[in-house]
Amino acid sequence: MFAYCADPATLDTLPWLSCFLTTGVHFAFYAAFIKVVLLLAITAPVALAFGFAGAMTARSRILPVSWLGKGYISIVRGVPDIAFFLFFVIALDQGFEYLRHVVLCPDWDQPVRQGNDFLVCPAAKLPLGTAPEWQHEFYGFFLAVITFALVFGAFAANVLYGAMRSVPRGQMETAEAYGMSRRQAFWRIMVPQMWVYALPGLSNLWMVLVKATPLLFLLGVEDIVYWARELGGTKTPRFTDYPHGDWRMWYFLALLVFYLAFTRVSEVLLERLNTRLSRGQSTITKRAGA
Amino acid sequence: MSCWETIADYGLRSIGIGERLLPRSDFTLCQQVTLIGSGMLWNIYFGVFALASGFFLATAVAVGKAARNRWIRKPSEWFIFLFRGSPLFIQFFFAYFLFLSLKSQFAFFDPFTAAWLGALIVLFLNTAAYSGEIFYGAYRAIPRGEVEAADAYGLSGWARFRRIIWPTMLRLAWPAYTNEAIFLFHATTLVFFSGFPAWQQRGDALYYASYFADKTFNPFVPYPILAGFFILVTLCIVALFGWVNRRLNRHLPQEARPKMRFRMNLIR
């Protein structure tokens, strides 16, 4: 990147490092950090929306609907999350392709599952075989976001469900006394008040979500873990101007520090938000996870 | 090939006993259940040993974090922060590559790059940090009266800790600790996805489950099998820890006994 980087072999340690850390692949590595932050920024609201829908479903007065919501909440608890990640990525992909297959190729007569293959008609492939590279990457990222949102939505639903039940009974009774319908009372009284009760659980969830982002690697996205493994591996002079030994340890140390800083900053910010939100509220801000 | 033969061939495949080659095609349900179940041996191995050893370090760290001396308190706080503040996945990777570069200099570190030891150490430290935080919270919640009563009886130092503080701390921490145990078992699935190689394809349950999912391109069979096994393990943990919980609380009147409440979201 710098002018003096023309012949790295002649440089001292410090300028060499400055050249090394500004090579093109390293910028891809830095861009991967943005990818992680982007994933968080998209997933958190989507997961919250999933969670809200889940909690509302679980509260439903129609029994089968409420079972659906409660089932969604509880299913993620007994099974390792990483199994869900690995499962959903393939399952969602096949689900989308199958739906498109049914819609786009109604006169396709062969079965979709043939032995060890999952075959849909070419028009139903996602993304299309002819699609440019960025569409494949985008689709992969999109699947990852949905997967994260599905899994963490279940956790969020559990937190919000608990928070809705923590809103003091008196508040809801007052709303009824004022003649509000069930729906009005829900939207005007319960929803504005539940956040204070939900915040400790949601902060916890945010931390968990941050710490789950390296799993993007398992979903096939080229994230920071991918790049750390790539860049850290031994490089011989034949293929690069910047030969070095096995530095993967240092790359992962950098990731470790990144995550420690990230969680620490989140912790401090969430703590502040919590004191701010509970100002004037007569709640015992308990560390309730659920 | 009957299902019994499959079990005889693959039941202990994950620890290297039985048929060397994994099935390559025409997977039967029996094969999938057997191999994934055989992989569970690793999950149980990691979970049991990490929990059992982590328990003692957790106690030490919890007491250390509550200590007045800052030379004891600060390292404990940092230890807990380091392992709770970063993803376990990254810890595995870092530890693996650390052991790898240590191995190239000292022959002593040779076994550390294998999952059975290296990953176990990471899990041990990780669960010690998480349980240490739980125990620390319980330590601070010990009723003052109990400690004062111990003082009044002339108990001090080790005797007071061993007979009053420690049992009460465990009693208070137990429901949360049960949860930690459950999530530790879930975390063991990360081992073979994070650098540590599955030598001769001897992997854990998730390793085999994803093997089948990759080969058959059908996630709807192996992952539910895996889920079934894990739910089974979770139920066993709940039963075992529930029994310990009842024992820890047996001196309390019936209504004062804390119910086991299961919280979640502790994925690392």
HADDOCK unambig.tbl for C-alpha pairs under 7 A between the chains (distance, minus, plus):
assign (segid A and resid 77 and name CA) (segid B and resid 264 and name CA) 6.68 0.50 0.50
assign (segid A and resid 78 and name CA) (segid B and resid 230 and name CA) 6.88 0.50 0.50
assign (segid A and resid 78 and name CA) (segid B and resid 231 and name CA) 5.44 0.50 0.50
assign (segid A and resid 78 and name CA) (segid B and resid 234 and name CA) 6.76 0.50 0.50
assign (segid A and resid 79 and name CA) (segid B and resid 227 and name CA) 5.42 0.50 0.50
assign (segid A and resid 79 and name CA) (segid B and resid 230 and name CA) 5.93 0.50 0.50
assign (segid A and resid 79 and name CA) (segid B and resid 231 and name CA) 6.48 0.50 0.50
assign (segid A and resid 80 and name CA) (segid B and resid 186 and name CA) 4.60 0.50 0.50
assign (segid A and resid 83 and name CA) (segid B and resid 206 and name CA) 6.97 0.50 0.50
assign (segid A and resid 83 and name CA) (segid B and resid 223 and name CA) 6.84 0.50 0.50
assign (segid A and resid 87 and name CA) (segid B and resid 219 and name CA) 5.86 0.50 0.50
assign (segid A and resid 87 and name CA) (segid B and resid 223 and name CA) 6.50 0.50 0.50
assign (segid A and resid 90 and name CA) (segid B and resid 219 and name CA) 6.59 0.50 0.50
assign (segid A and resid 91 and name CA) (segid B and resid 219 and name CA) 6.37 0.50 0.50
assign (segid A and resid 116 and name CA) (segid B and resid 215 and name CA) 6.86 0.50 0.50
assign (segid A and resid 116 and name CA) (segid B and resid 216 and name CA) 4.32 0.50 0.50
assign (segid A and resid 116 and name CA) (segid B and resid 217 and name CA) 6.25 0.50 0.50
assign (segid A and resid 117 and name CA) (segid B and resid 216 and name CA) 6.63 0.50 0.50
assign (segid A and resid 117 and name CA) (segid B and resid 217 and name CA) 6.31 0.50 0.50
assign (segid A and resid 118 and name CA) (segid B and resid 217 and name CA) 6.63 0.50 0.50
assign (segid A and resid 155 and name CA) (segid B and resid 265 and name CA) 6.70 0.50 0.50
assign (segid A and resid 205 and name CA) (segid B and resid 265 and name CA) 6.69 0.50 0.50
assign (segid A and resid 208 and name CA) (segid B and resid 266 and name CA) 6.81 0.50 0.50
assign (segid A and resid 208 and name CA) (segid B and resid 267 and name CA) 6.11 0.50 0.50
assign (segid A and resid 208 and name CA) (segid B and resid 268 and name CA) 6.45 0.50 0.50
assign (segid A and resid 211 and name CA) (segid B and resid 86 and name CA) 6.36 0.50 0.50
assign (segid A and resid 211 and name CA) (segid B and resid 87 and name CA) 4.65 0.50 0.50
assign (segid A and resid 211 and name CA) (segid B and resid 268 and name CA) 6.15 0.50 0.50
assign (segid A and resid 212 and name CA) (segid B and resid 87 and name CA) 6.79 0.50 0.50
assign (segid A and resid 212 and name CA) (segid B and resid 268 and name CA) 6.93 0.50 0.50
assign (segid A and resid 214 and name CA) (segid B and resid 89 and name CA) 6.85 0.50 0.50
assign (segid A and resid 248 and name CA) (segid B and resid 97 and name CA) 6.33 0.50 0.50
assign (segid A and resid 249 and name CA) (segid B and resid 94 and name CA) 5.58 0.50 0.50
assign (segid A and resid 249 and name CA) (segid B and resid 97 and name CA) 4.91 0.50 0.50
assign (segid A and resid 249 and name CA) (segid B and resid 98 and name CA) 5.53 0.50 0.50
assign (segid A and resid 252 and name CA) (segid B and resid 90 and name CA) 6.77 0.50 0.50
assign (segid A and resid 252 and name CA) (segid B and resid 93 and name CA) 6.82 0.50 0.50
assign (segid A and resid 252 and name CA) (segid B and resid 94 and name CA) 5.25 0.50 0.50
assign (segid A and resid 253 and name CA) (segid B and resid 94 and name CA) 6.33 0.50 0.50
assign (segid A and resid 256 and name CA) (segid B and resid 86 and name CA) 6.14 0.50 0.50
assign (segid A and resid 256 and name CA) (segid B and resid 90 and name CA) 6.43 0.50 0.50
assign (segid A and resid 259 and name CA) (segid B and resid 86 and name CA) 5.40 0.50 0.50
assign (segid A and resid 260 and name CA) (segid B and resid 85 and name CA) 5.20 0.50 0.50
assign (segid A and resid 260 and name CA) (segid B and resid 86 and name CA) 5.35 0.50 0.50
assign (segid A and resid 263 and name CA) (segid B and resid 85 and name CA) 5.90 0.50 0.50
assign (segid A and resid 289 and name CA) (segid B and resid 263 and name CA) 6.58 0.50 0.50
assign (segid A and resid 290 and name CA) (segid B and resid 263 and name CA) 5.97 0.50 0.50
